[in-house]
Every structure is written in C-alpha cells, then in structure tokens.
Amino acid sequence: MGSIMVATGPHQDKTKRFKSPTQLTKRQKQCLQRVAVGNTLRTIAKQLGITERMVRGHLSKVRKKLDARSTAEAVYIAVKLDILE
C-alpha cells in the first residue's frame, strides 16, 4: 500500500508520511469507529462491556500505531487509509 501525505498543524507545509499501519486489533477498531461517530468514552465502554480506562488504552494504542497526535487525527488517518467502515 502506498503512503499518504497529511498536512498537520498550523503550518500546512509540514507533512507526515503514513505507511501501511500496523494491523489494528478488532477492539481497537471498535473503539475508533465508535469515537468517530461521536460516542463518549463512557458510552463506548458500556457498549463494549469494558471500562473507560480500557477504552482510553485502546485509543492510545491506535494513536501510536497511526502516528497520530490526537484521536481526531487518528480517525482522519483511519478514514484515509480505509481502516474504518
């Protein structure tokens, strides 16, 4: 899979290069998908039967795998890489 260039921050000339991301787990995808549609951590935790702390942990790992600075950026990258359904 090719790379995607994403302009970030206030300086649009700065870019980040994203290669094919490390495979996300099923649970990481579930958390990211739910946060992408606007669910709160509490709601996601209840829906998945896990704690809010676990949801935060899953999203933290997603951000690291996608080299994202925020969850919003992780969602953007995941959509661009066609990870989210």
N, C-alpha and C positions, 0 to 999 in steps of 0.2 A: 504494500500500500504506500502511496506517496506521502509527502509531507504537506502540512497545511500551515500557511503563514497567517498569524493572527496579530493584528495591531493591538497593543495594550497600553493602558495608562494615558496620561495627558499628552505624551509625545507619540504621535502616530507613526513617526519614522522608526521607532523601536518596535521590533517584532520578536516573536518567539517561534521557534520551529518545533512542531509536534510531529513526531514519527508515530507509527502504529503503536497505540498504547498497550501497556501490559494488560493482559486479559483481566477484566473486572469480574469479581465473583457475582453470583446471582443476587446475593443480598446487597452488595454494593450498588448494582444496577437498580434494584428495587428502591433503595433509599434515594438514589439520584433521580429516578423517574418521578417519585412522589414529591420531592422537593421542587422539581422542575415545574410541576403543575400548581405549586403554591401551598402545599401542605406544610404544617408546622412540624417541628421535631417531635412534639408531643403526639400529634395525630399519627405521624409515621410510626412511632413507637407502638401506639395502640393497635394500629392496623397490622403490624408485623409481629406483635406479641413479644417485643423486646423493650429494653429500657431506652430512655432518651440518650443516655451516655453511650450506649451501643450504636445508636443512630449517628451520633456525633463522630464516633470512632470510624464507622464505615465511610462517612463522608470525608473524613480526614484522609483516609487511605486513598479514596478516589482522587482527591485534590493532589496528593503526592504522585499517584500513577499518571495523572494527566498533566502534571507540572503546572497546576493552576494555583493562583494566589487566593482565590475565593471560590465559594460554592457556585456562585453565579457564573464565574468564568469556567468552572468545571462543566456546568450544564451547557454552556455555549460550545465548548470544545467537543463534548459528547454528541451534541446535535450535529456539528460539522463533520465529525468522524462517523456519523450514523450508528452510534452506540445505543442511543435512546430510541425507543419505538414510537 
